[in-house]
Amino acid sequence: MSLNELPGAELILPGLDDLHKGKTNTVGSLLVAIAATRLTEAGLDVPKDRLVPEPELTLYGRLQDERDDAYLYYNALLNSLNSFCNALELSYKYQPSNNPNAPGQN
């Protein structure tokens, strides 16, 4: 499965690209920062030296400046992030080289 096929990829993958380019305050890059540990553990290359401190507060503050429905949109973004992480973790877990219970891995 391609990363582009995962739910929420339309937010997370551009955010990851933004971080690699040094753009740390986009919605996508802030979402990546929120889940940096999960994303790294699932095999993605997250540039940790470019993560903003307190990305949750930074994202919410940015949304408040841009939208009347900041709370609803923030929660929707976090749900998309969680869906992406869950799907990524499942796909990573079930790759034969990462599954200690897979045939030939014992």
N, C-alpha and C positions, 0 to 999 in steps of 0.2 A: 504494500500500500504506500502510495506517495504521501508526503506531508501535506501537499495541497488538497488532498481528499479528506483530511481530518476536519471535524467541525471546529469552527473558529479560526481556521488557518488564514482566512482573509484579514484577520486582525493581527495574529501572532507572528506570522512569517514576515510581513512588512515591518513589524516592530523589531524583530530580530535583525533584519537588514538595517533598520535605522540605527540600532545600537552599534553595529559594526562600522557604520559611517560616522559615528560620533553624535548622532541626534538622540539626545537622552530625554527629551520632554514631549515626545509624540504620544498619542494614546496607546499605540501599539508597543512602543518601547517601555512605557510605564507598566503595561500589562506583563511584558516579559520580565521586567524587574520584580514584579510582585511574585512571580512563580519561578524565579531564576533557579532555585535549588531543585525543584521538581523537573524542570526542563533539562537541566544539566544531568541529573541522575538518569533521565530517560534517553540520554545520548546527544542532546543538542549542544552546540558550542555557543555558550552565552558569555560575552565579554564582561566578566564581573567587575573589572576596573572602571567600567563606564556606567554602572548602575547608580541611580540617584538614591539618597537616603530617604526612607519613608515614602516609597512609591505610591502606597495606597492614598495617603493624604495629598500628595502632589497631584495624582490623577483626579481625586474628588474635587480639589480646589480648582483645577483646570476646567472640569466639567461644570462647576458652579458658575464660572465666569462665562461659559459659552451657552448654557442651556437652562431653561426653566425647570426641566424635569431631571435634574442632575442625579438625584437619588435613584430614580427608576433606571436611568441609563447606566449608571455606575453598577448597579446590581446585574443588569443584563450583560454588561461587559465582563463582570466577574464570572457569570454563568458560562459565557462563551469561553473564557480562559480555562475554567474548570473542565469543560467538555473537551477542549483541545488536550489538556494535560492527561485526562483520563484515557482518551483514545491513544495518545502517544505512548503512555505507560503500558497499555495493553499490547500495542504493536511491538514495543521494545521487549516486553516480557516474553512474547511468543516468537521472537526470532531465535532460531536454533542455537546461535552462538551465545545468547544471553540467558538461556533457560537451562539450569543445571539438571532438570529432570528429562530433558529431551534425549531421544535415543542417540547414543554415541557420546554423551556428555558426562557420563559417570566414570 
